[in-house]
Amino acid sequence: MKISKRQLRRMIRGEKSRFRRLREQGEEIAVLDAVAAPAPMSENAVPEQEMIVEMELAQNALQQVVESVQAAAGLCPECGPEVAVQAPIVEAMVAQAEALQEMLEAQTEIVAESAGMDIGGGDALAVGLAPA
C-alpha cells in the first residue's frame, strides 16, 4: 500500500492532535522508544564478561540492521527509475552489513576463548551475568 506525502502528513497531524487531547485530559501516554533499553548487567561481572555481553548486544542490533537493509533492497526495483538505479548500492550495503555481522560474531568468539569463557553456542548473554 502506497501512502502519499499528503496522507502521511494528515495521519501525523491526527495522531498529534489525539496525543494533545489525551494529555489535556490528564491521561498518561505510553510512547515506546525505537531503541531497546540495554540489558541490565550484574555489578559483579568482570570486564571481559561485560565486553562479551556488549558485543552480543551489538550483534543483535546489527541483525536488525541487516534485515532492514535487505527489506529496503527488495523494495528498490519497485520504486521509480530515479530510486531503482540505487538498487546495486543498497545490495552492496547488505553485503557489507552481513560481512560486519560475521566479523563481529567471530571476534566475540575469539574474545571469549581468550578470556577462557564458554559463551554457550554463541549466546554471550548467557555468560552467567544473572544475579547471584
N, C-alpha and C positions, 0 to 999 in steps of 0.2 A: 504494500500500500504506500503510495506516494503522498506526501503532505507538502503543500505549498508553504512558502515563507509566510504568507498572509495567514494561513490556517494555523501555523505554528505560533505565530505572534498572538493570535486570538486565544489559543489554548493557554499560553503562558500568562496572558492578561487575566484570563478566567481563574487560573489557579492562584495568582497573586491576590485577586480580589477575594477569593474564598478564604485564603490564609488571613487576610486583613479582617474579614468578618469574624472568623474564629477567634482571632487574637482580641478583637474588640469585645467579644462575648466572654472573654476570660478563659477560653479553653486552651489546654496545652496542645502544642503542635509537635508531633514527633517527626523529625527530619533525620533520615539516615545518611550517614557520611558515605561518600563513594569509596573511600579507603577504609578498609577494616582496621580496627584498633590492633596494635601489636599484642601478641600473646603475652600474658604475664609470665615473668621468669622468677625462679627462686633466687633469693639473695645468697644462697649457699653455693650457687653454680660457679664453677671455675671458669676463667676467661675462655678456655678452649671450648667448653660446652656452650657458652653464650655465643661464641663466634659461629659454631656449627648451627645453632638454632637460627641465628640471623641469616646465615646462608640458605637454610631451608626455607625461611620466610621469603627470601629473595627469589628462590626457585618457584615457589607457589605464585608469587606476583608475576614473575616472568612467564609462567604458563598462561596466565590470563592475557598478558600482552600478546603472546604468540597466537592465541585463539582469536583475539580481537583483530589483529592484523590479517590473519587468514580470512576472517569474515569480510574484512574490507577488500582484500584481494579478490575474493569471489564476487563482490558486487561491482568491481571496476568495469568488466565487459558490458554490464547493463546500463552504465552511465552514458552520458553524451560523449561525442567524439573527443571533446577537449579534455575530458577526465579519463576516458578509456585509454588514451595514449600513455597514461601514468601506470597502467597495469604492470608492466615489467619492473618498474621501480618498486612498487608495492610488493610484488612477488620476491624481489631481491631482499626487501626488508624482512619478509617472512623467513627467508633462508638465514639471514643474519641473526634474527632473534632465536631461531631454533639452534643455531651454532653456539650462541652465547649461553643458551639454556644447557646444552650438553657440556660446555666448558665449566659452567658453574656446578653442575652435578659431579663432574669428575674432580673438580677442585675440592668440593665438600668431602668426597670420599678420601682424598689424599690427606686433607687436614685431619679427618677423623682417625685415619690409620696412623698418622704421625703423632697424634695425641694419645694413641693407644685406646681408642674408644670404638665400640661397635655401635653403628648408627641404625641398626635394626632394619636392614634391607632398604637403605636409602631414606628412611624417615628420621631425620635428625630431631624432629620434635619429640621423638620417643626416647631421647637420650637420658632420661631419668631426671628431668628437672621438676618433676612433680613434688609438691611439698611433702616433707617427711612427716 
